[in-house]
């Protein structure tokens, strides 16, 4: 049950950030991507710590734990990659191109 709730929370978080990326700006999406978890940790540190430290599984014979903060880092890295790609693509497509002679 814990994994399904965590996946739902991270999917909702990712959907909100991607909505902001598509409909508003990549800067706003990046700010929300970083600020929401930080504000949550500052506002309710005990609850955030318990949620992020919740262990779902152990890999490699019990040596590598998979916690919610691993899922958060996965979501962060994926969405930051999408934001950087859209910024690069926007920059590339908006460059003034010289006419071919």
Backbone as ProteinMPNN parsed JSONL, in Angstrom:
{"seq_chain_A": "XXXXXXXXXXXXXXXXXXXXXXXXXXXXXXXXXXXXXXXXXXXXXXXXXXXXXXXXXXXXXXXXXXXXXXXXXXXXXXXXXXXXXXXXXXXXXXXXXXXXX", "coords_chain_A": {"N_chain_A": [[0.817, -1.195, 0.0], [2.007, 1.226, 0.683], [3.786, 1.8, -1.418], [2.089, 2.292, -3.6], [0.776, 4.624, -2.821], [2.949, 6.383, -2.631], [3.875, 6.36, -5.286], [1.631, 7.48, -6.519], [1.651, 10.061, -5.363], [4.122, 11.063, -6.33], [3.63, 10.872, -9.087], [1.513, 12.657, -9.381], [2.833, 15.003, -8.612], [4.771, 15.131, -10.666], [3.045, 15.407, -12.86], [1.893, 17.912, -12.356], [4.162, 19.571, -12.531], [4.947, 19.08, -15.202], [2.67, 20.036, -16.497], [2.885, 22.775, -15.881], [5.254, 23.25, -17.251], [4.52, 22.875, -19.95], [2.329, 24.623, -20.333], [2.972, 27.116, -19.194], [5.871, 28.092, -18.308], [9.284, 26.992, -18.567], [10.957, 27.834, -16.566], [9.22, 28.366, -14.413], [8.288, 25.776, -13.987], [10.67, 24.505, -13.204], [11.228, 25.893, -10.852], [9.006, 25.191, -9.238], [9.476, 22.471, -9.182], [11.728, 22.292, -7.561], [11.133, 23.852, -5.272], [8.733, 22.962, -4.008], [9.232, 20.327, -2.764], [11.265, 21.188, -0.971], [9.987, 23.166, 0.587], [8.054, 21.584, 1.757], [9.639, 19.908, 3.331], [10.713, 21.797, 5.1], [8.392, 22.877, 6.252], [6.89, 20.716, 7.395], [8.788, 18.84, 8.865], [9.058, 16.34, 10.227], [7.025, 14.64, 9.203], [7.702, 14.725, 6.469], [10.248, 13.594, 6.563], [9.698, 11.005, 7.51], [8.121, 10.108, 5.379], [9.896, 10.3, 3.125], [11.939, 8.603, 3.912], [10.799, 6.142, 3.91], [11.045, 2.751, 3.288], [10.895, 0.695, 0.45], [11.854, -1.564, -0.876], [14.606, -3.926, -1.046], [17.547, -4.29, -2.816], [20.064, -6.288, -4.498], [20.689, -8.456, -2.79], [19.861, -7.435, -0.322], [21.492, -5.282, 0.192], [21.134, -2.777, -1.005], [18.945, -0.332, -0.332], [15.694, 0.76, -1.405], [14.199, 3.71, -1.245], [11.685, 6.294, -0.66], [12.927, 8.724, -1.213], [14.669, 8.011, -3.204], [12.9, 7.573, -5.285], [11.977, 10.206, -5.547], [14.341, 11.473, -6.398], [14.619, 10.187, -8.85], [12.34, 11.172, -10.208], [12.966, 13.916, -10.157], [15.409, 13.984, -11.691], [14.553, 13.035, -14.16], [12.576, 14.935, -14.944], [14.075, 17.31, -14.886], [15.829, 16.741, -16.956], [13.986, 16.744, -19.091], [13.147, 19.425, -18.994], [15.585, 20.772, -19.542], [16.066, 19.781, -22.11], [13.868, 20.83, -23.536], [14.42, 23.546, -23.265], [16.879, 23.74, -24.649], [16.033, 22.908, -27.195], [14.155, 24.897, -27.794], [15.843, 27.126, -27.825], [17.51, 26.426, -29.975], [15.714, 26.266, -32.135], [14.858, 28.881, -32.25], [16.967, 30.375, -33.085], [18.463, 32.819, -35.192], [18.676, 32.16, -38.481], [21.018, 32.183, -41.076], [20.465, 33.016, -44.468], [20.806, 30.617, -47.096], [23.244, 30.845, -49.589]], "CA_chain_A": [[0.0, 0.0, 0.0], [2.883, 2.387, 0.75], [4.349, 2.097, -2.729], [1.067, 2.865, -4.475], [0.553, 6.008, -2.397], [4.142, 7.148, -3.015], [3.865, 6.512, -6.743], [0.578, 8.434, -6.832], [2.112, 11.404, -4.985], [5.156, 11.492, -7.269], [3.008, 11.038, -10.398], [0.782, 13.921, -9.312], [3.866, 16.046, -8.6], [5.321, 15.203, -12.021], [2.01, 15.931, -13.753], [1.781, 19.356, -12.117], [5.359, 20.22, -13.083], [4.879, 19.006, -16.665], [1.611, 20.965, -16.907], [3.479, 24.109, -15.846], [6.257, 23.326, -18.321], [3.868, 22.983, -21.254], [1.386, 25.736, -20.448], [3.482, 28.388, -18.707], [7.278, 28.272, -18.664], [10.198, 26.017, -17.986], [11.479, 28.396, -15.321], [8.227, 28.124, -13.377], [8.295, 24.34, -13.712], [11.881, 24.192, -12.447], [11.076, 26.444, -9.504], [8.07, 24.331, -8.516], [10.143, 21.185, -9.015], [12.674, 22.367, -6.448], [10.611, 24.524, -4.095], [7.684, 22.197, -3.315], [9.803, 19.403, -1.775], [12.003, 21.906, 0.068], [9.019, 23.787, 1.494], [7.439, 20.501, 2.519], [10.613, 19.476, 4.343], [10.838, 22.85, 6.109], [7.106, 23.093, 6.926], [6.547, 19.54, 8.212], [9.993, 18.017, 8.725], [8.896, 14.972, 10.714], [6.218, 13.906, 8.231], [8.474, 14.59, 5.238], [11.339, 12.654, 6.812], [9.123, 9.656, 7.555], [7.698, 9.748, 4.022], [11.036, 10.107, 2.234], [12.78, 7.497, 4.378], [10.052, 4.88, 3.848], [11.741, 1.772, 2.444], [9.992, -0.15, -0.328], [12.476, -2.84, -1.236], [16.073, -4.003, -0.964], [18.122, -4.961, -3.976], [21.429, -6.813, -4.364], [20.801, -9.279, -1.595], [19.606, -6.661, 0.882], [22.508, -4.238, 0.388], [20.729, -1.489, -1.563], [17.538, -0.04, -0.053], [14.974, 1.67, -2.297], [13.338, 4.554, -0.419], [10.943, 7.306, -1.4], [13.792, 9.772, -1.748], [15.183, 7.517, -4.485], [11.857, 7.876, -6.271], [11.999, 11.646, -5.752], [15.504, 11.781, -7.245], [14.291, 9.707, -10.193], [11.412, 12.147, -10.796], [13.727, 15.144, -10.389], [16.359, 13.879, -12.798], [13.799, 12.9, -15.411], [11.937, 16.199, -15.327], [15.131, 18.278, -15.192], [16.259, 16.41, -18.318], [12.958, 17.226, -20.023], [13.209, 20.896, -19.001], [16.795, 21.181, -20.27], [15.886, 19.451, -23.519], [12.96, 21.805, -24.156], [15.13, 24.818, -23.352], [17.832, 23.655, -25.749], [15.278, 22.843, -28.449], [13.601, 26.234, -28.021], [16.946, 27.994, -28.22], [17.981, 26.041, -31.301], [14.715, 26.614, -33.141], [14.652, 30.324, -32.323], [18.161, 31.044, -33.603], [18.357, 33.439, -36.506], [19.451, 31.397, -39.438], [21.438, 32.944, -42.243], [19.977, 32.387, -45.707], [21.797, 29.885, -47.897], [23.526, 31.573, -50.839]], "C_chain_A": [[0.864, 1.263, 0.0], [3.444, 2.781, -0.599], [3.315, 2.744, -3.637], [0.77, 4.314, -4.108], [1.734, 6.879, -2.816], [4.181, 7.382, -4.522], [2.799, 7.514, -7.159], [1.027, 9.864, -6.522], [3.162, 11.91, -5.971], [4.608, 11.671, -8.681], [2.212, 12.341, -10.452], [1.749, 15.1, -9.35], [4.449, 16.232, -9.997], [4.305, 15.771, -12.994], [1.85, 17.435, -13.585], [2.965, 20.093, -12.73], [5.328, 20.195, -14.61], [3.774, 19.906, -17.219], [2.15, 22.393, -16.933], [4.502, 24.289, -16.959], [5.599, 23.575, -19.67], [3.055, 24.269, -21.375], [1.927, 27.085, -20.001], [4.937, 28.593, -19.094], [8.133, 27.211, -17.99], [10.802, 26.53, -16.68], [10.506, 28.154, -14.17], [8.188, 26.648, -13.002], [9.513, 23.947, -12.881], [11.797, 24.711, -11.019], [10.146, 25.577, -8.671], [8.712, 22.979, -8.227], [11.075, 21.179, -7.805], [12.052, 22.898, -5.159], [9.603, 23.673, -3.328], [8.275, 21.163, -2.345], [10.552, 20.111, -0.644], [11.071, 22.565, 1.076], [8.341, 22.727, 2.348], [8.375, 20.03, 3.631], [10.757, 20.512, 5.451], [9.541, 22.991, 6.915], [6.746, 21.942, 7.868], [7.708, 18.544, 8.156], [9.813, 16.566, 9.165], [8.117, 14.122, 9.714], [6.994, 13.679, 6.938], [9.605, 13.583, 5.407], [10.832, 11.218, 6.838], [8.719, 9.199, 6.155], [8.891, 9.444, 3.125], [11.909, 8.925, 2.646], [12.061, 6.148, 4.321], [10.715, 3.932, 2.841], [10.726, 0.855, 1.757], [10.58, -1.531, -0.604], [13.973, -2.754, -0.971], [16.552, -4.819, -2.15], [19.513, -5.477, -3.632], [21.605, -7.569, -3.054], [20.626, -8.51, -0.297], [20.59, -5.535, 1.13], [22.051, -2.848, -0.041], [19.249, -1.251, -1.259], [16.963, 0.923, -1.092], [13.952, 2.413, -1.437], [12.587, 5.542, -1.293], [11.845, 8.415, -1.919], [14.501, 9.307, -3.015], [14.172, 7.771, -5.588], [11.811, 9.367, -6.572], [13.176, 12.048, -6.64], [15.293, 11.318, -8.677], [13.372, 10.69, -10.9], [12.147, 13.439, -11.106], [14.618, 15.037, -11.614], [15.65, 13.754, -14.139], [13.218, 14.23, -15.859], [12.969, 17.281, -15.607], [15.69, 18.01, -16.591], [15.267, 16.895, -19.353], [13.005, 18.744, -20.124], [14.427, 21.374, -19.781], [16.666, 20.898, -21.762], [14.964, 20.457, -24.191], [13.613, 23.175, -24.262], [16.126, 24.816, -24.511], [17.112, 23.653, -27.092], [14.681, 24.204, -28.789], [14.686, 27.195, -28.47], [17.385, 27.689, -29.643], [16.997, 26.46, -32.38], [14.509, 28.11, -33.276], [15.876, 31.083, -32.818], [17.864, 31.664, -34.96], [19.269, 32.681, -37.459], [19.759, 32.285, -40.641], [20.898, 32.25, -43.497], [21.127, 31.709, -46.454], [21.973, 30.607, -49.219], [23.863, 30.625, -51.938]], "O_chain_A": [[0.495, 2.263, -0.616], [3.566, 3.969, -0.898], [3.649, 3.669, -4.378], [0.537, 5.142, -4.989], [1.541, 7.993, -3.303], [4.487, 8.485, -4.975], [3.032, 8.32, -8.06], [0.81, 10.772, -7.324], [3.101, 13.061, -6.402], [5.08, 12.545, -9.408], [2.239, 13.046, -11.461], [1.505, 16.084, -10.048], [4.604, 17.362, -10.46], [4.672, 16.549, -13.876], [1.689, 18.156, -14.57], [2.789, 21.125, -13.377], [5.654, 21.197, -15.246], [3.928, 20.477, -18.298], [1.909, 23.135, -17.885], [4.6, 25.368, -17.544], [6.075, 24.401, -20.449], [3.093, 24.93, -22.413], [1.383, 28.115, -20.397], [5.211, 29.214, -20.12], [7.749, 26.619, -16.982], [11.122, 25.742, -15.791], [10.922, 27.779, -13.073], [8.066, 26.309, -11.825], [9.4, 23.143, -11.956], [12.243, 24.046, -10.085], [10.456, 25.258, -7.524], [8.515, 22.409, -7.154], [11.191, 20.169, -7.109], [12.404, 22.443, -4.07], [9.625, 23.67, -2.097], [7.853, 21.124, -1.19], [10.483, 19.685, 0.508], [11.328, 22.531, 2.28], [8.084, 22.95, 3.53], [7.931, 19.782, 4.752], [10.908, 20.15, 6.618], [9.587, 23.2, 8.127], [6.345, 22.173, 9.009], [7.619, 17.522, 7.476], [10.36, 15.659, 8.538], [8.519, 12.998, 9.414], [6.96, 12.587, 6.371], [9.888, 12.805, 4.496], [11.451, 10.322, 6.264], [8.945, 8.048, 5.783], [8.895, 8.427, 2.432], [12.553, 8.311, 1.795], [12.653, 5.12, 4.649], [10.913, 4.289, 1.68], [9.824, 0.313, 2.396], [9.873, -2.537, -0.565], [14.527, -1.685, -0.714], [16.029, -5.893, -2.444], [20.069, -5.134, -2.588], [22.558, -7.338, -2.31], [21.188, -8.896, 0.728], [20.533, -4.891, 2.178], [22.526, -1.848, 0.497], [18.386, -1.893, -1.858], [17.67, 1.797, -1.596], [12.974, 1.831, -0.965], [12.812, 5.624, -2.5], [11.559, 8.994, -2.967], [14.898, 10.141, -3.829], [14.543, 8.142, -6.702], [11.626, 9.759, -7.724], [13.02, 12.875, -7.538], [15.737, 11.979, -9.616], [13.593, 11.012, -12.068], [11.982, 14.004, -12.187], [14.585, 15.907, -12.484], [16.105, 14.309, -15.139], [13.351, 14.61, -17.023], [12.753, 18.105, -16.496], [15.99, 18.949, -17.328], [15.67, 17.41, -20.396], [12.913, 19.295, -21.221], [14.315, 22.288, -20.599], [17.112, 21.696, -22.585], [15.244, 20.897, -25.305], [13.391, 23.894, -25.236], [16.203, 25.784, -25.268], [17.543, 24.329, -28.026], [14.699, 24.617, -29.948], [14.477, 27.989, -29.388], [17.608, 28.608, -30.432], [17.404, 26.957, -33.43], [14.033, 28.572, -34.313], [15.831, 32.306, -32.956], [17.117, 31.111, -35.767], [20.479, 32.586, -37.251], [18.909, 33.019, -41.145], [20.882, 31.022, -43.566], [22.265, 32.178, -46.437], [20.999, 30.944, -49.892], [24.129, 31.052, -53.061]]}, "name": "protein", "num_of_chains": 1, "seq": "XXXXXXXXXXXXXXXXXXXXXXXXXXXXXXXXXXXXXXXXXXXXXXXXXXXXXXXXXXXXXXXXXXXXXXXXXXXXXXXXXXXXXXXXXXXXXXXXXXXXX"}
